[in-house]
Amino acid sequence: MLWTEEMFQVKKPVFAMLHLDPLPGDPLFCANDSMKKVIEHARHDLIALQDGGVDGIIISNEFSLPYQRNMSFITPSAMARIIGELMQDIRVPYGVDCISDGLATIELAAAVDASFVRGTFSGVYVGDGGLYNNDFSMLMRRKAELHLHDLKMLYFINPESDRNLDTRPLADIAKSVVFKAGPAGLCISANAAGQEVDNELIKAVKAAVPNIVVLCNTGCRIDTIVTILKHADAAVVGTTFKQDGDFHKRVDEMRVRAFMDVVRSYRASL
């Protein structure tokens, strides 16, 4: 049995993204914005996602654009405050993602008792933010220092919008990362948020590491989710849950319900 089935008590769970508004210090955080408003929006989206029936939630600083490789202290501090304020309303397993800082992600998880984290913890990539190298030897040691032995780490192995300088086939990278770091899951992405992942890529990675949870990380829609879940063990869903499927809008509970109805119907056939 995969660990996801134990944690969520279902096969093929859906991890919903809870995208936080711009935070203090972010370029998009305006002079008339406030943490009170950010928390109010986050609570709305949290309740809509849970009432819509998602299995788990990943809380991320999605609108901290452009992302920092080494975060200012204000960002994980703000995220910790938000999660603390929401704690009484959280009813499903939850995780965190401090984009794109693996160390901040792990340390935030320790502070808020997250069950899992998602992030770019390994590999060397180049993109709009320049060149960045991820030292997973340091991250795994920090995780051990914080006694986070049960924390599930979901690794990006082909992050959206950036190019991996490792030219090996993705299935070979997956096997190598699993051997060296023992991740709980591998997230397979397209070239950008909201774009559809090639199912053949998911199949190749799953065949290479059959005992590891493989997640489809982008592009899950109500008309594609069944096909995706035939190959992936789980899905990470963000944009399609929002009003009109617009990345910049709030979560629409009715869209979540309709999506999860399709997922539950498919699970019933397994």
Order of alpha helices (4+ residues) and beta strands (2+ residues): alpha-beta-alpha-beta-alpha-beta-alpha-beta-beta-beta-alpha-beta-beta-alpha-beta-alpha-beta-alpha-beta-alpha
